[in-house]
């Protein structure tokens, strides 16, 4: 597939040049501030240097480059909306979205690593935690000194998190935590986990679990054909002693983890457009270079149709994201609005990846081009943080006022 291997074991494409520039058919850059564009430019440069030359090799080898964690911390990719007081960037949600877009243009697994850290680990500590918890964990998470994960999904409870079986028992001076979580991004390497469990009254509580606590293990999930450059695993708790100061004190109930998922889904809505853009740009360039029947395939009507439809859908999603970012900054964005963006944008990104693969013909299935990797990654993204159908039902509830599930 045209890879060479560097002394540190990283695989790099031979003669690889990442000259990506994102499409902007409706001049959406005019809606961005100079700061937004500077942030996007710096993250894009980082991705071109640290991710895209190596990502096909990492994916082929099913390798998570742990060194990327510290690098993400250095560029401010972790918790960009968290206050600077706790090591975050103090940025707005459009900035956060642009960061996720650029990282996922490199790879969905890389974006998962960053968005889990920011939206699902740092956010609940920042929003629901005590001052002591914020000072203890957030600066180290922001810098990449610590890696975190989020434990909600269980073997028997995916789309129905309220049915969770993981539970806490009050032992007087501490709690005992028992249960298991699965499909957890970052878990095999995580230093800290924000875990959701039911207390003896059946109330859902957030718990900070640290690596090294007796009875806490994080088995890795093997055999993935998706998100191969990120690490995924389980969280297993067997009579884990949890200090009472490790309980998130300022919010409980199912609304607490769902509030975190809103932030993660927002980041996904932006991120997947980065993957779609990467596929579109690859197809556009290939169509101008590949000669068949004596002329570039871009001259044929059906290829032009595919490219026109890709650009149209990407442009629509860019506008949705920009407006949703404004609503997030104003504190007006609803769960249903975020669900619409997540559901729509992941689906169109998958469509773009598939159509771009078609334009590349047989070459599209190789690691010389990014479509198959993006496509496999997006098959996970369309499922996690709420499946495609669950988001449809969230919207259906919003439209009719009648819940299709309890």
C-alpha positions as CSV (number, residue, x, y, z in Angstrom):
1,X,0.0,0.0,0.0
2,X,3.0,2.3,-0.3
3,X,4.0,2.6,3.3
4,X,7.5,3.1,4.8
5,X,8.3,2.6,8.4
6,X,10.1,5.1,10.5
7,X,12.5,4.3,13.4
8,X,9.7,4.7,16.0
9,X,7.6,2.1,14.2
10,X,5.2,4.6,12.7
11,X,4.0,3.9,9.2
12,X,4.1,6.8,6.7
13,X,2.9,6.9,3.1
14,X,5.7,7.2,0.6
15,X,5.8,10.5,-1.2
16,X,2.7,11.5,0.7
17,X,1.6,15.2,0.5
18,X,-1.5,16.4,2.4
19,X,-2.6,19.5,0.5
20,X,-6.2,19.5,1.7
21,X,-8.3,22.6,1.6
22,X,-11.9,22.4,2.7
23,X,-14.7,23.3,0.3
24,X,-16.6,26.5,1.1
25,X,-19.2,26.9,-1.7
26,X,-21.4,29.3,0.3
27,X,-18.5,31.4,1.7
28,X,-19.2,30.2,5.2
29,X,-15.8,31.5,6.2
30,X,-17.3,35.0,6.1
31,X,-19.4,33.9,9.1
32,X,-16.4,32.9,11.1
33,X,-14.2,35.2,13.2
34,X,-10.5,35.7,12.6
35,X,-10.0,33.6,15.8
36,X,-12.1,30.8,14.4
37,X,-10.1,30.7,11.2
38,X,-6.8,30.8,13.1
39,X,-7.8,27.9,15.4
40,X,-8.9,25.9,12.3
41,X,-5.7,26.6,10.5
42,X,-3.5,25.6,13.5
43,X,-5.4,22.3,13.9
44,X,-5.4,21.6,10.2
45,X,-1.6,22.1,10.2
46,X,-1.3,19.7,13.1
47,X,-3.4,17.1,11.4
48,X,-1.3,17.4,8.2
49,X,1.9,16.9,10.2
50,X,0.9,14.4,13.0
51,X,-2.0,12.3,11.7
52,X,-2.6,12.1,7.9
53,X,0.9,10.9,6.9
54,X,0.6,7.9,9.4
55,X,-3.1,7.2,9.7
56,X,-3.4,4.5,7.1
57,X,-0.6,2.6,8.7
58,X,-2.0,2.9,12.1
59,X,-5.4,1.7,10.9
60,X,-3.9,-1.2,9.0
61,X,-2.0,-2.3,12.1
62,X,-4.9,-1.6,14.5
63,X,-2.5,0.7,16.4
64,X,-3.5,3.5,18.8
65,X,-0.6,6.0,18.9
66,X,-0.7,6.9,22.6
67,X,1.8,9.6,22.0
68,X,-0.9,11.6,20.3
69,X,-2.6,12.2,23.7
70,X,0.1,14.5,24.9
71,X,0.2,16.3,21.5
72,X,-3.6,16.8,21.6
73,X,-3.1,18.4,25.0
74,X,-0.4,20.7,23.7
75,X,-2.6,22.1,20.9
76,X,-5.6,22.6,23.0
77,X,-7.8,19.9,21.6
78,X,-8.9,18.7,25.0
79,X,-11.7,20.6,26.7
80,X,-11.5,23.7,24.5
81,X,-14.8,25.1,26.0
82,X,-13.7,24.5,29.6
83,X,-12.6,27.6,31.5
84,X,-8.9,28.6,31.3
85,X,-8.9,28.5,35.1
86,X,-8.9,24.7,34.9
87,X,-6.6,24.4,31.9
88,X,-9.2,24.6,29.2
89,X,-9.2,26.9,26.2
90,X,-12.2,29.1,27.2
91,X,-13.4,29.0,23.6
92,X,-16.8,29.1,22.1
93,X,-18.7,26.1,20.6
94,X,-18.0,27.0,17.0
95,X,-14.3,26.8,17.8
96,X,-14.8,23.4,19.4
97,X,-16.7,22.3,16.3
98,X,-14.0,23.4,14.0
99,X,-11.4,21.5,16.1
100,X,-13.4,18.3,15.8
101,X,-14.0,18.8,12.1
102,X,-10.3,19.1,11.4
103,X,-9.3,16.2,13.6
104,X,-11.9,13.9,12.1
105,X,-10.8,14.9,8.6
106,X,-7.7,13.1,9.7
107,X,-9.6,10.2,11.3
108,X,-12.8,9.5,13.3
109,X,-10.8,7.5,15.9
110,X,-8.5,10.4,16.5
111,X,-11.6,12.7,16.9
112,X,-13.2,10.1,19.3
113,X,-10.1,10.2,21.5
114,X,-10.3,14.0,21.7
115,X,-14.1,14.4,22.0
116,X,-14.5,11.7,24.7
117,X,-11.8,13.5,26.7
118,X,-13.5,16.9,26.4
119,X,-17.2,16.2,26.2
120,X,-17.6,13.1,28.2
121,X,-14.8,13.3,30.9
122,X,-13.9,16.9,31.3
123,X,-17.4,18.3,30.8
124,X,-19.1,16.3,33.6
125,X,-16.3,17.1,36.0
126,X,-16.5,20.8,35.0
127,X,-20.3,21.0,35.1
128,X,-21.2,18.5,37.9
129,X,-18.0,18.2,39.9
130,X,-16.8,19.8,43.2
131,X,-14.2,22.5,43.2
132,X,-11.7,19.9,44.5
133,X,-12.5,17.5,41.7
134,X,-12.1,20.2,39.1
135,X,-8.7,21.3,40.4
136,X,-7.5,17.7,40.8
137,X,-8.4,16.3,37.4
138,X,-9.2,19.0,34.8
139,X,-5.7,20.6,34.3
140,X,-4.1,17.1,33.8
141,X,-6.8,16.0,31.4
142,X,-6.5,19.3,29.5
143,X,-2.8,18.9,29.1
144,X,-2.9,15.2,28.1
145,X,-1.0,14.2,31.2
146,X,-4.1,12.1,32.0
147,X,-6.4,10.3,29.6
148,X,-10.1,9.7,30.5
149,X,-13.0,7.6,29.4
150,X,-16.8,7.6,29.9
151,X,-18.7,4.6,31.2
152,X,-22.4,4.5,30.3
153,X,-23.1,1.7,27.8
154,X,-23.4,-1.8,29.3
155,X,-23.5,-5.4,27.8
156,X,-27.3,-5.5,28.3
157,X,-28.1,-1.8,28.0
158,X,-27.1,0.3,25.0
159,X,-29.9,2.5,23.7
160,X,-31.6,2.1,27.1
161,X,-29.1,3.5,29.5
162,X,-31.7,3.9,32.2
163,X,-31.8,0.2,32.6
164,X,-28.1,0.1,33.7
165,X,-27.2,-2.6,36.2
166,X,-23.9,-1.2,37.4
167,X,-24.5,-0.2,41.0
168,X,-23.2,1.5,44.1
169,X,-23.5,0.3,47.7
170,X,-23.0,2.7,50.6
171,X,-20.6,1.2,53.1
172,X,-20.5,4.1,55.4
173,X,-17.1,5.7,54.8
174,X,-17.0,4.6,51.1
175,X,-19.0,3.0,48.3
176,X,-18.6,-0.3,46.6
177,X,-19.0,-0.3,42.9
178,X,-19.9,-3.4,40.9
179,X,-20.9,-3.9,37.3
180,X,-19.5,-3.6,33.8
181,X,-19.4,-1.2,30.8
182,X,-18.5,-2.0,27.2
183,X,-17.7,-0.3,23.9
184,X,-15.7,2.4,25.9
185,X,-13.4,4.6,23.8
186,X,-10.0,5.2,25.5
187,X,-10.6,2.7,28.3
188,X,-7.5,0.4,27.8
189,X,-5.2,3.4,28.3
190,X,-7.4,5.6,30.5
191,X,-6.1,7.0,33.8
192,X,-9.6,8.0,35.0
193,X,-13.1,7.0,34.1
194,X,-16.3,8.9,34.7
195,X,-18.8,6.1,35.3
196,X,-22.6,6.1,35.8
197,X,-24.1,3.8,38.3
198,X,-27.3,3.4,40.3
199,X,-27.3,3.8,44.1
200,X,-29.4,1.7,46.4
201,X,-32.4,4.0,45.8
202,X,-32.1,3.5,42.0
203,X,-30.8,7.0,41.4
204,X,-28.1,7.4,38.8
205,X,-24.8,8.9,40.1
206,X,-21.6,9.9,38.4
207,X,-18.5,8.4,39.9
208,X,-14.8,9.1,39.2
209,X,-12.9,5.9,39.1
210,X,-9.0,5.9,38.9
211,X,-6.7,3.3,37.4
212,X,-5.1,1.3,40.1
213,X,-8.2,1.0,42.3
214,X,-8.4,-2.6,43.4
215,X,-11.0,-4.5,41.5
216,X,-11.0,-2.1,38.5
217,X,-9.9,-3.6,35.1
218,X,-10.1,-2.4,31.5
219,X,-10.0,-5.3,29.0
220,X,-9.3,-4.2,25.5
221,X,-11.8,-5.0,22.6
222,X,-10.1,-6.8,19.8
223,X,-11.2,-7.7,16.2
224,X,-12.6,-4.2,15.3
225,X,-12.9,-3.4,11.6
226,X,-13.8,0.2,12.5
227,X,-12.0,3.0,14.5
228,X,-8.8,0.9,14.3
229,X,-6.5,3.7,15.2
230,X,-8.3,4.3,18.5
231,X,-8.5,2.0,21.5
232,X,-11.7,0.6,22.8
233,X,-12.5,-1.7,25.7
234,X,-14.5,-2.5,28.7
235,X,-14.7,-1.3,32.3
236,X,-15.2,-4.0,34.9
237,X,-15.8,-3.3,38.5
238,X,-15.6,-6.0,41.2
239,X,-16.1,-4.5,44.7
240,X,-14.2,-1.4,43.8
241,X,-13.9,0.9,46.8
242,X,-14.9,4.4,45.8
243,X,-14.1,7.3,48.2
244,X,-17.2,9.5,48.8
245,X,-15.3,12.5,47.5
246,X,-15.2,10.8,44.1
247,X,-19.0,11.1,43.6
248,X,-20.0,14.0,41.3
249,X,-22.1,16.1,43.7
250,X,-23.9,18.7,41.6
251,X,-26.1,16.6,39.3
252,X,-27.6,13.1,39.2
253,X,-30.3,11.2,37.5
254,X,-30.3,10.1,33.8
255,X,-30.3,13.7,32.7
256,X,-26.7,14.0,33.9
257,X,-25.1,11.6,31.4
258,X,-27.5,12.6,28.7
259,X,-26.3,16.2,29.1
260,X,-22.8,15.0,28.4
261,X,-24.0,13.1,25.4
262,X,-25.5,16.3,24.0
263,X,-22.0,17.9,24.0
264,X,-20.4,14.8,22.4
265,X,-23.1,14.6,19.7
266,X,-22.6,18.2,18.9
267,X,-18.9,17.5,18.3
268,X,-19.7,14.5,16.1
269,X,-22.0,16.7,13.9
270,X,-19.0,18.8,13.1
271,X,-16.4,16.1,13.0
272,X,-18.1,13.9,10.4
273,X,-18.2,16.7,8.0
274,X,-14.4,16.7,8.1
275,X,-14.5,13.0,7.0
276,X,-16.9,13.9,4.3
277,X,-14.8,16.8,3.1
278,X,-11.7,14.5,2.9
279,X,-13.6,12.0,0.8
280,X,-15.1,14.7,-1.5
281,X,-11.7,16.3,-2.1
282,X,-10.1,13.0,-2.9
283,X,-12.8,12.2,-5.4
284,X,-12.7,15.7,-7.0
285,X,-9.0,15.4,-7.5
286,X,-9.1,11.9,-8.7
287,X,-11.9,12.7,-11.2
288,X,-9.7,15.3,-12.8
289,X,-6.7,13.0,-13.1
290,X,-8.1,9.6,-14.0
291,X,-8.3,9.2,-17.8
292,X,-10.8,6.8,-19.4
293,X,-12.1,6.7,-23.0
294,X,-9.5,9.4,-23.7
295,X,-10.6,12.0,-21.2
296,X,-10.9,12.7,-17.4
297,X,-13.7,10.8,-15.8
298,X,-14.7,14.1,-14.3
299,X,-16.1,15.0,-17.7
300,X,-18.8,12.3,-17.5
301,X,-22.3,13.3,-16.4
302,X,-22.7,10.6,-13.7
303,X,-19.4,11.5,-12.1
304,X,-20.4,15.2,-12.1
305,X,-23.7,14.2,-10.6
306,X,-21.9,12.5,-7.7
307,X,-19.6,15.4,-7.0
308,X,-22.4,18.0,-7.2
309,X,-24.5,16.0,-4.7
310,X,-21.6,15.6,-2.3
311,X,-20.8,19.3,-2.4
312,X,-24.5,20.1,-1.9
313,X,-24.9,17.9,1.2
314,X,-21.6,19.1,2.7
315,X,-22.6,22.7,2.2
316,X,-26.0,22.1,3.9
317,X,-24.3,20.5,6.8
318,X,-21.8,23.3,7.2
319,X,-24.7,25.7,7.6
320,X,-26.5,23.5,10.1
321,X,-23.3,23.3,12.1
322,X,-22.7,27.0,12.1
323,X,-26.2,27.8,13.3
324,X,-26.1,25.0,15.9
325,X,-22.9,26.4,17.2
326,X,-24.5,29.8,17.7
327,X,-27.4,28.2,19.6
328,X,-24.9,26.3,21.8
329,X,-23.1,29.5,22.6
330,X,-26.4,31.2,23.5
331,X,-27.4,28.2,25.7
332,X,-30.5,27.7,23.4
333,X,-29.6,24.4,21.6
334,X,-32.0,21.6,22.5
335,X,-31.3,17.9,22.6
336,X,-33.6,17.4,19.6
337,X,-31.7,20.1,17.6
338,X,-28.4,18.3,18.4
339,X,-29.9,15.0,17.4
340,X,-31.0,16.3,14.0
341,X,-27.5,17.5,13.3
342,X,-25.8,14.3,14.5
343,X,-28.2,12.0,12.6
344,X,-28.2,14.0,9.4
345,X,-24.5,14.7,9.2
346,X,-23.3,11.2,9.9
347,X,-25.7,9.7,7.3
348,X,-24.6,12.2,4.6
349,X,-20.9,11.6,5.5
350,X,-21.4,7.9,5.0
351,X,-23.1,8.6,1.6
352,X,-20.3,10.8,0.5
353,X,-17.7,8.2,1.5
354,X,-19.5,5.6,-0.5
355,X,-20.0,7.7,-3.6
356,X,-16.4,8.9,-3.4
357,X,-15.3,5.3,-3.3
358,X,-17.3,4.6,-6.5
359,X,-15.5,7.4,-8.3
360,X,-12.1,5.9,-7.4
361,X,-13.2,2.5,-8.7
362,X,-11.0,-0.3,-7.5
363,X,-8.4,2.1,-6.2
364,X,-11.0,3.3,-3.7
365,X,-10.7,0.1,-1.6
366,X,-6.9,0.5,-1.0
367,X,-5.1,2.5,1.7
368,X,-3.8,4.8,-1.0
369,X,-7.0,6.8,-0.6
370,X,-9.0,7.5,2.6
371,X,-12.6,6.4,1.7
372,X,-12.7,2.9,3.0
373,X,-11.1,3.9,6.3
374,X,-13.5,6.8,6.7
375,X,-16.4,4.5,5.7
376,X,-15.6,1.8,8.2
377,X,-15.1,4.5,10.9
378,X,-18.4,6.1,10.2
379,X,-20.2,2.8,10.6
380,X,-19.3,3.1,14.3
381,X,-20.1,6.8,14.5
382,X,-23.6,6.2,13.1
383,X,-24.2,3.9,16.0
384,X,-22.4,5.5,19.0
385,X,-23.7,8.4,21.1
386,X,-27.2,7.4,20.0
387,X,-28.0,5.2,17.0
388,X,-29.4,6.6,13.7
389,X,-32.8,5.3,14.6
390,X,-32.8,6.5,18.2
391,X,-32.1,10.1,17.0
392,X,-35.0,9.7,14.6
393,X,-37.2,8.8,17.5
394,X,-35.9,11.7,19.6
395,X,-37.0,14.0,16.7
396,X,-40.3,12.2,16.4
397,X,-41.0,12.8,20.1
398,X,-40.2,16.5,19.6
399,X,-42.5,16.7,16.6
400,X,-45.5,14.8,18.0
401,X,-45.1,15.2,21.7
402,X,-45.5,11.4,21.9
403,X,-42.5,9.3,23.0
404,X,-42.0,6.1,21.0
405,X,-39.9,4.6,23.8
406,X,-39.9,5.2,27.5
